[in-house]
């Protein structure tokens, strides 16, 4: 047969033949607008806005009111073009394709004045056969149509019934009908971001020439056989096959570290041929599994896969295999109606701690590996182990998932549908099917991806009737919903990937939603699935307003980014909380007032007549408020892990909204645009700590819970310290020894009535004292210090103006800030302006005379620079 012949074939030559030539067309293209009045150089990958900015034809699009002033860019129709020489002899190759990894979004593509095809989906990969038309010198044109016009036209043509929402609320200053175009939905504006509907070739574009066969997708999926107690690896390779008849050959897989090597006879069918190899990992090897951050190591194994097909053409693929299993457990819980909703990784239940990810920039070509590394490393440094890639943005770039694999950050991956109803005409569905299949094939090898989710809030949109659809018309939209997410998306995901769970929406009731025909009556039901929860008017320190849910996948509060971040895109006239600029940047209805209201529950608002100080003080208070609110809510979710109270509980996830920012504006984020940590992110480092004591009050009784994500029990001492606001000397301290904090659990470890506590610590009233507590073990294990306020800080008695001071010194590649205070200082905040880096701790309650804080720079700096930019603020400085 074909095999012996195959082995002799390469002998007659100087080694195996390369099966393909790949030549990228990235670099400088020509860029012109619709009527030809503008012509400039444009980078690929890139977009029109960044090209105009680089050539100095526009200012920073993020500056002041430019998002509205630069609408004309998105309304025009732009063309990218270039000539290129073919860098190989065309006659030597059977097949030549032009491949676009990403086109944003609606374009007509020509090569040598012949139409190759059209694109209308930003999330798709497009490949065009150019074998018959490629020459030695070629001219390529990509004619874009305004995404705004296209979306409006698509909506107009959908005559049978409307597909809401038509337009975003006016406060977002956005564009209409985003749901009619397969493009980043938030690029038409969102409640935290601007409207910049870009045009451009946003990913690589290249020429691929090959003989016989060419590899287009390659994935590794681990499976663990419970019966055999053995790991196996499924390797799937999808090829374009040039020949008209099947081609045979050999495939060899080698995993040296696992003493595993196997060779297979394989056959490829013409067209899109696929080969699936199942490798059983040698039982003599110990397989080390991939674990989420905080639960173990992130170990991967090098795998070399070699294909030698008839004709001697060889493809060698070097990749990494990770071994981990994931299950989404939904089963009955004793004493609680409904079902659980939690993730098991490698057979262990894991509480998901983290946040929600949005696009890091309106212009994706500005998002570099370093941008992503900084943001994701900051998530890991705050003890996060999970992020949800939210469905109104993009499927992230490969680097994003590679970094998550490396850092142990689990990804809840939404498909890109958010807060809207969507059409289901044939063309639309076909485009979505290609998108889903492409993205699943692209991403399924990543151990970090633990869940596929069909959409963001669209089940809730129908269930809660956000768009005021008359009852008689409901069926049409329900039918569309099931058609899109169940019959198309879900079907493809289950066919392409059998290794991880899929939910249709978020929030959803999981199996219960399925039982109710894919649309539950109340997707926010705490007894099933996940919930999203927002409440800006209730006092956020009051834990009883929060849902005792199975899984909190969205919740949060807004704050303003620091002054140094805003300063880059504003003028002095903008520096007031009520300026036009401050209103313009706030895309959430009444957002600025809601922040002031929430601050007002516990803090005094600044009364100073100095306008810039007042603005800075207000910004500071929004960050303190946000940090304290999200802390309270997250601690509530973490405390609810092990118990069922009134039929509710067993919370197994807390992902606050949102991790990062797309521009410089007020938002729910904990990381500012540019990566600077808000106070919330410093607080997250503590409230997501693997070992944490949490206090709450119920009916005049103080409870302290011991929360642990460790895999073993720990015997610890709980220390409780009571301070009066007026003194750095504690009023009384208590040590409770022999406290067992059980593995992966949250249980009460201490209770005392507030009256008894005030009695025990003489001279204390609710207004004059504060409670601090931490857990400590004999082996040096220690939790962060936590606090419980007995009253609002605006009512606190005995707080004095303090002299806060700091000296800065360098030690190796970090900087040491030695802090001193003369009195207790709440929410002490260090800021070094625009110097990139982060502190070891920030926004803390300073209860001792001295404290050492470390600054970790992200770029070279010096003691002098730091001293020049450094400011130190506490609550007592707000006047």
N, C-alpha and C positions, 0 to 999 in steps of 0.2 A: 504493500500500500504506500501511502504518501510518506509515512514516517521514516523508514530507512533512507529513502531518497533525500529527505529533508536534511538528515544528519550529514550526508556527504556534500551537499550543495556548497556550504561555505568554504570547504577545503580548497576549492579551485581559486579562491580569491584571498586577498590579504585581510581576511576577517569579515565579520558580518556587515551587511549593507544597512545604511541608515534608511529607515522606512519613510522619513519625512523631512522636509525643510520648512522652518517657520521663520517668517520675517515680519517684525512689527512695523506698523506705520505710525507709531507714536512720534510726537515731535511737533515741529512748526507747520501749521496749515495756513491757508488764506481764509479770512473770515469776512463776509460782507453782509450788509443788511438788505432788506427787500428792494428798495429803489436804487441801490448802488451808491448812495451818498456817503456810505462809510465803508472803508476797506482797511483791514488791519491784519497783523499776524495773530494767530490764535493757537494756543497750545492744545494738543490732544494727548492724553485725556484732559478734558477741561470743559468750560462752559463760556457763554458769551460774556456774562458779567465779569468774570475774573480776567478775561482777555481785555476787555475795555479798561478795567482797573489797572492792569499791568502796563498798558500803553499810556496811562495817564489821561484817558478820555473821560473817565468818571472818577468821583471821589470814592472813599470806602462806602459801599452800599449800606453798611450798618450805621453810618454816621447820622445822627439827629433824625431828620424826617425823610431820609433818602429812599426808604422802602416805598414811600408813596410817590416821591418825585421821579423815581426811576422805573415806574410802571411801563413807560414807553418801550423799554428794552424787551420785556416779555410779550408785548403786543405786536412787535415787528416779527417778520419771518426772516431768519438768518440762514446763510449758506456757508458750509465748510467745504473747502476744496484743496487739492494739491496734485502735483504730478509726482510720480515715483518711477524709478528704474526697477525692473524685475531683476533681483540679484542672483538669478539662477537660469539655467537653460530650460525653458518651458517644455521643450520636446522630450526631456528625460523623465517627465512626470505624467502619470496617467490622469491625475486629478488635481486641480488647483481651486481652493476655496478662499473666499474673502469672509473673515469672521469678525463680527462686532460683539464684544463681550457685554456692551451696554450702550444703548442709544437713548438719549433723553430729549424727546420721546417720539414725536410724530415727524417722520422724515421720509423723503423720496430719495433713493440712492441710485446714482448712475456711475457706470465705468465706461470710459471712452464713448460718452454720449449714448450709451445703451442702458435702459432701465434695468436694474437688478431686482428691485423690489421696494416694498414700503415697510416702515416700522411704526408701531403705535403702542409699544409696551416697554417701559423703562427697565422692567425686571426680567426681560427675556434676553436670550442669546440669539443672535441672528447669523446664519451662515448662508452665503450665496455661492453657487457654482460658477466660477469665472474661467473654467478650463478653455472654453472656445473663444473668449474675447480678450484674454490678457495678452499684451504685446511687450516689446522690450521697454518702451516708455509708455506710461499710462497716466490718464487723467481721471481722478475720482472726485465726485461731487456728492455732498449730503445736504439736500434742501430741507430745511426745517419749516414747520408750520407752527405758529404761536399755539402753545398748549391751551391758552385761555380761549382763543377762537375755536379751536378744535373741540374742546369740552362743551362749549355753548352750542356748536353745530350738532354734536352727537346728541345732546339733550333735546334739541329742537326736532331732530329726526325720530326721536323715540315718541311717536305720536299716540300710541295706544293708551298710555297712562303715565302720570308723572312719577319720577323717582327722587323722593326728597332725601336730604334738604337741598333746596335750590342754591342758596347762598349762605355764607357764614354770617354770624351776627355782626352788625356794623362796627362794634368795638374792636373786631379783629382786623378791620381794614383789608379784607381779603378778596379773592376772586371766587366766581361761582362754578358750580357743577363739577367739582373735583372728582366726584364719584363716577363721572363718565369717561375718565381717562386713567389708564394704568400707569400712574406716575405717583411719586411720593405725595401722599395726600396733604401733608402739612405744608407743602410748598405753595399751596393756595392760601396759606395762613392757618394759625391755630391759636388757642388761648394763651400760648406762651411764645409764639413765634411769628415772624413776618411773612409776607407774601412775596416770594421770589420764584415764580414758575420758570425755571431755567430752561435753556436750550443748549445742547452740546453733546459731544461724544464723550460720555463720562467714564468709560472704561477702555481697556485696550482694544485696538483694532489691528488685525494682522492677516497676512497671507499664509496659508498652509498648503504646501504641495506634498503629495504623497503617491506612492505606488502600492497597489494591493489593498492596504488597510491603514487606518489612522485612528489612534486612541482619542476619544473625546471626553468620556467620563470614566473615572476610576474611583472605586470606593471600597473601604474595608469596614466590615461590620462584625463585632464580636458577639458570640452567643455562648451561654453557659448551660451545658446539659446537666440538669439536676440528677437524672438517673445515673448517668455515667460519671458525674462529678468531674467533667472535663470541659475545657474551653475549646471552642472552634472559632475559626475566622472565615467569614464569607467575603470573598474578593470578587467584586463585580466590575467587569470592564465592558464599556460600550464603544464600539468602533464604527467608523464609516468604512464600508467595504467597497473598493473601487471595481473589483472584478465582477463579472456577470454570473460566475458560478462559485459555489462554496470553496473556501480555502482551508486547508488543514495545516496543523503544525503542533508544536509543543509549547506548553507553558510551565515554567519552573518558579516555585515560590520558596524563598529562603529566609528564615528568621533565625540567624546565628545564635542570639542570646537564649533562644528557647529550644535549641537543638532540633529545629524542625525544618526539613526540606522535602518538598514533594514535587514530582513532575507529572504532568497530565497530557494526554493527547486531546487536542481541541479542534473544533471546526467552527468556522465563521460563515454565517449566511450572508448573501449579498444585501446591500442596503445598509440598514442600521443593525449590525450584528452584535450580539452580546455573549460574553462568556462568564459563567458563574463558577468559581472554584471554591470548594469547601475544604478548608485545611483543619485537620484535627491537631491540636497542639500536643506535642509529646508529653506523656504523663510523667516522664522523668524530670521535667522542668517545673520549677515553681513559678507560676505566673503572678506577677505583682500587679494589683489592680489600680485603676485610676480613681482617685478620691476627690471629692469637693474640698475646697480651701477649709482648713481647720479640722478635717477628718482623716487626713493621711496624705500620702505623696501623689504626685501626678506623673506616674511612670509610663513611658511609651517605648515601643520596641521597633527597631529598624527592620523593614521588610523590603526585600528586593524581589520584584516580580519581572520575569523575562519571558517575552513571547518570541519564538522563532518560527515564522510561517514559511510555507513553500516559496521557493525563490530566494530564500535566505535572508529575507528582510527581518531585522530584529528591532524590538522595542523593549527598552529596559526602564522600569518605573521604580524609583526608590521612594518609599513612603514610611509613615509611622503608624503603628497599630497600637491602640489603647484598649485595655480590657476593663469594661465596667458594665454592669446591668442596671436598668432602671425600670421600676414599676410604679404606676400610679394606683394606689390602693383605695378602692371605694367599697367599703363593706359595712355591715351593721355594727353599731356600737352599743354595748349594754347600757341601758339607762338613758338612751338618747334616740329620739326618732331620727330618721334620715340615714345618711351614710357618711363614712369618713372620707377625707380627701387629703392624702399625703403621699410623698415620694419615698420610695425605698431605693437606695443606691447600694449595689453589691449586697443586697439582702438586709441592709440596715436602714431603719427609718431615719430620715434627715430633715431637720427643720430648716426650711429655706429662709435665709436672711439676706435681704438685699434691696433692690430698687428697680425702677423702670428706666430703660434706655431710650432716648430720642436721638435723631440725627445730630451729629456733633457740629454741623455747619450747614447753612443753606446752600453752600457751594462745595460739593463733595470733593472737588479736586484740591481743596485746602486741607482736607483731613488726611494727614500723613500717618505713617506707622507710629511716629513719636506722639502725635496727638492722642491716638487710641491707647498707646501704652500708658501714658500719663493718667488718663481717665480710668482705665481698667485697673491699673496698679493702685490707684487711690481707692477704688472700690474694695480690692483685696485687703489693702492696709486698714480699712475700716471694718475688718472682720466679716465682709460680705462673702457669701458663697453662691449667690444667684442674681441674675438680672433678667428682666423680661424685655425682649426686643419688641417694642410696642408697634401695633399694626397700622399706624398712620405715617410711618417713616419709610425706611428702606430695609431690604435684606442686607445685612452689613457686609463689608468687604472681607475677603479671605483672612486678612491680617487680624481682624477683630476676633474671629473664632479661634485662630491659632493662638492668640494671646490668652484667650479664655481657657483653652486646653492646658496651656502652660501654667496659668495662675490658679486653676481649679474653680473657675466661675461657671456654675451651671446656667444654661440659657433656656429660658422659656421663649420659644420662637413663635410669634404671631405671623400669620399670613397678612399681606398688606391691604387690609380692609378695615375701616375705622369709622364709627359714629355716623353711619349712613346706611341707606338702602342702596342696592346696586342692580344694574340691569342684568338680564340673562339672555339677551339675544344671541344667536348662534356664533357670530363673529367674536363677540365679547367672551363667551364661554371657551371658544377655541384658543383664544389668546391667553386666558387664565390657565387653561389646562397645560399649555406649553410652559408658562411661567412656573407653575407649581412643580411640574415634573423636573424642570431645569434646576430649580432651587433645592428640591429634595435631593436630587443626585449630587449637586454641588456640596451640600452641607452635611449629608448623613454620616460621613466618616468621623465627624467631630464628637468626642466623648462629652464635650461641654453641652451640646444640644440634648436636652432631656425631655422636651415636650414640644409638639406641634400644636398650635392653636389657630382655629380657622379665622377668627376676626376679633376686633376690639369693640365690645359693647353693642353689637348689632342685634343679638338676641334680646338684650334689655331694651333696645330702641323700639322693637316691635311689641314686646311684652308690656312696657310702660307707656306705649304710644306717644313717643317723643314728638312725632311729626303729625299728630292730630289726624290720623287716617280714619275716615268714617268706617264704622263697624262692617258695613256691607262690602267694603273694598279690601278688608283685611286678608281674605283668602289669597288674593293675587300676590300679595307681598310675602305671605307665608310660603306659598308655592315657590316663588323666586328664591327665598332664603334656603329652602331645602335643596332646590336645584343647584344653587351655587356651592354652598358649603358642604352639603352631604353627598349629593349625587356626583359632583365633580371633584371638588378639592379633597374631601375625605377619601373618596374612592381611589384617587391617584396616590395619596400619601400611604394608604394601607397597602397598595400594590407595590409601591417602590421601597417602603421601609417597614419591616416587621419588627424592628428592634426598639421602638420607643412609642409611648402613648400619644394619642391625639384627642384633643377636646375641640368642640365645634366653635366655642366662643369663650369670651371672658368679660364679665362674670357669667358663669353658667352653673347649672345644678348637676352637671356631669351625667351620670347614668339616669338620674331622675328626669333631666331635660330630654334625653333620648326616649324615655318611657312616655313622656307627654308629647311625642311626635316632634322632637327636636327643638321645641319652643316651650319652655316652662312658663307657668303662670307668673312666677316670681323668681327671676334669676338671682335675686339678692338674698334668697332664703339662706339663713345661717346654718341650716341643718344639712345642706348639700353643697358640694363644689366650692367655688371661690366667690369672694365678694369685692366690690369696689365701694368705698365709703368716704364721703366728704360732708363735713358739717362746719361751716365757717361762723355760724352765729352762736352756737352753744359755747360755754366756757371749756376750752380744750384740756384744762387740768382735771376736769371731772370725768373720770374713767367710765362712769356708768352710761355715757352716751355712745360708747363704742360697741359695735356688734361682736358678740362672742362667736366668731365665725370659724369654720373649719380651716379657711385659708384666706388671708388678706392680701390680695394681689395688687390693690391700688388704694392709697389713702394719703392725705398730705395737707400742707398749708403753704401759703406763699411767703416769700420774703424778697427784699431787694438785694441785688448784688452790691459788693463794697464800692465805695466812692472811687477807688483807683480804677476799677473796671468800667464804671460809667463815664469817668472823666475822658477816656479815650474816644468816646463817640458823642460828646456833648460840649456845650459852651457854657460860660459862667451864668448866662441868663436862664439856663435850664436847671440850675442846682437848687431846686426847691421841690418839696413833695407835691405841691399843687401846680407846678409849671405845666405849660403845654406839652413839653417833652415828657414829663412824668406821666401825664395822662395818655400820651401817644404810645408810650412803651407798654402800658398796662392793657393787655388784650383780654382780660377776664372782667366781665361786667361787675362794677363796684369793687374790684379787687383791692384798690388802695384804701378805700374806706373799711373794708372787711379786716384788713391788717390792723388799722388803727383801733377798731372796735375790740379785736382780740387782745391787742397790747393793753388796752384800757382796763380789761378785767383784772390785771395783776400788776401793772406798772404805771408810773406817772408819765404822761406825755411831756416832751420838752417844751419849756415856756420861754426859752432864750429868745432875745430879739435879733441875735446875730444869725442872718438867714443861712449862711453856709454851715455854721455849727448845728443849727436846727435840722438841716437836711441830713448831715452826717449822723447826728444823734438818732434821728428817726430811722435811718437805714440800720444802725446798730440795734435799735429796739426791735425792728422787724426780724432781724436774724436771731436775736435772743428768743423772741416769741416763737418763731418757727421751730427752733431747736428744741425748746421746752415742750411745745405741742406734740411734735413728732416723737420725741422721747417718751412722753406719757402714753401715747397711743401704742407705740411699738412695745413698750414694757408691758402694757395690758395684753397684747397678743402673745408675747413670749410667756407671760405668767399663765395663760390659759391653755398651755400645751397638754397638761396631764389630767386635768379635771373636767368633769361634766357638772355644770351648775344649771339647775332648772332645765335640763335637757339639752344644754348648749355647751360647746367647748371643743377640746382636742384640736386647738388651733395649731397648724403645722407649717405656717408660712407667713412672713411679713415682708412684703415688697412695697416700700413707700414710693409715692409719686413725687419727684422724679430724680434721677441721678444727676443728669448733666443739662447744660443749656445750649441752645442753638445760636443765641445772640445775647447782647448785654441788655437785660430787661428783668423786671420783677417776674418771678416764676416760683414753682414748687421745688426747684432743684436744690441739691446740697453742694454741687460743684458749679462754680461760675464759668461763663464762657472764657476759655483760656486756661481752665483747670484749677483756679484758686479755690481753696476749701472755704465754704461758708461755715458758720458755727455749727450748723446742723451736721456737717460731715464729721467734725471733731466729736460731736455728741454720739454720732453713729458708731464711731470707733469704740465707745464705751457701751452703748445700749445693745450692740451686737456682740459684745465680748462673750467668749465661750463659757465663762463663769461669771455670773452676775447676780447680786442680791437686788431685789426690787421691792419697794414699799408702796402700799396703798392703804387708804383709810376706808373703813366701812362701819357706819353707825358708831362713830366715836372710838373705834378700835383700830390700832395700827398693826398691820400684818406685814411681815417681811418674808418674801419668797426666795428660795434658792433655786436659781436656774442654771442648768448645765447642759452643754452640748458634748461633753466628754463621753467616751465609750466605757469608762469605768467609774465606780462610785468614789467619792472623796470624803475623808473625815476632816472637818475644818473647824475653825473658830470664827464665830460671828462677832465683830466688834461694833458696838453702837455708841456713838459720841454725840452728846448734846452740847451745842454752843449757844451762848447768848450773843445776839448781834453786836453787843457793845464790847466784847472782849475776845482776844485771841486765845485766852485760857479756857479750856472746856469747862462747862458747869458740872457735867458728870459723864462717866464712861462706864460701859458695861461690856464684859466679854463672856460670851456663851460658848463653852468648849464642847467638843464631841458632836458637832452638828454634821450629820451625814447628808451630803448633797448627792442624790442618786444620779446615775448616768442618764443622759438624754431625758431629763424630766424637769418639772417645775412644781415644787411643793412648798407649803408654808413651813418656815423654820423658826418663826418667832412671832408672838403676838402679845400686845400689851395695850390696855386702854390708854387713850391720850391723857385722861385725867390722872391715871396712876403714874404715867411718865412725868407729867408736870409736877406731880406731888413729890416723886422721887428726886427730880432735879429741881431743888428749891429755887425760888426767885424766877422761875420760868413761867411765861404765859405763851399762848399761841403766837402772839405778835412779837414777843421778844426773843424767841429761841428757834433754832433750826436743828434738825436731826440728820446726822451723817452715819454711814455704816459701810462696812466692807467685809469680805471673807478672806481668811488667810490660813494657809496650811503649813505644816512643819517643813515640807520640801521646797519652800520658797514660792509655792503657788499662791497667787494673790489676785483677787478680783479688782476691778476699778472701784474707787470710792464713789458711793452714790449718796443722794440727798433726798430728804423729804421736807418740803416747806409746810409749816403749820398754819401759815396765813399767806395772803398775797404780799408781794414785796412792797407794794405801794402803802400797805398798812404796817409794815415792819417797824418795830420800835427799837431804837438804840443804834441803828446804822449810822456811822459817822463818815464825814469826808476823810479820805485817806491820802497819805503820801505814798504813791506807788512809784517805784524806781527800778531800773534794770541796768545791768552792765553786760556788754557783749564781748565774747572772746571766741577765738577759733580753736578747734580741737580736731586734728586730722581734716577730714572733708566735711565736718559739720560745725555748726556754730552754737555756742552755749549762751543762753540768756539767763543771768542770775537775777531773780526778781526779789524785791523786798517790799513789805507793806507795814504801815503803822496801825492798821485796823482791818477788820474783816472786810473783804472786797468781793461782792458778787459779780459773776460773769466777767471775769478779767480777760480782756481780749488783746492779743498781740497782733500787730499788723505791720507788714513791711512794704506796703504799697504794691508797686509793680515788680518787685523782685520775685522771681519764680521759685517756689518751694513751699514747704509746709512745716508746721510746728508739731512737736510730739504731743501737745495738749493745748487746748484753747477754750476760752469761754467758761473757765472753771471758777468755782467758789474758792477764794483764797482764805483759808482758815488758820494758816500758820505764817509766821513772819517772813519765811523764806521759801522760795520754790525755784527749782531748776527746770527750764524748758529748753528743749533742743530744737534747732532749726535745721531741716534737711533741704539744702538748696537743690534745685533742678537745673541750674545753670551756674557758671562761675560767678562768685560775688566776693565781697570783702567785708571786714568789720566796719570800715569807714562807710561803705555804701549802705550797709544795714542800719548803722546808727543814724544816717541821714534820713532814711525813709521810715524809721521806726516810730510807731505811736502805740501808746498803752492806754486802754480805756476800761473803766469798770462802770457798773450801774451808777455809782456815786458821782460820775463825771457828767451824767445827763442832767441838765438843769433847765 
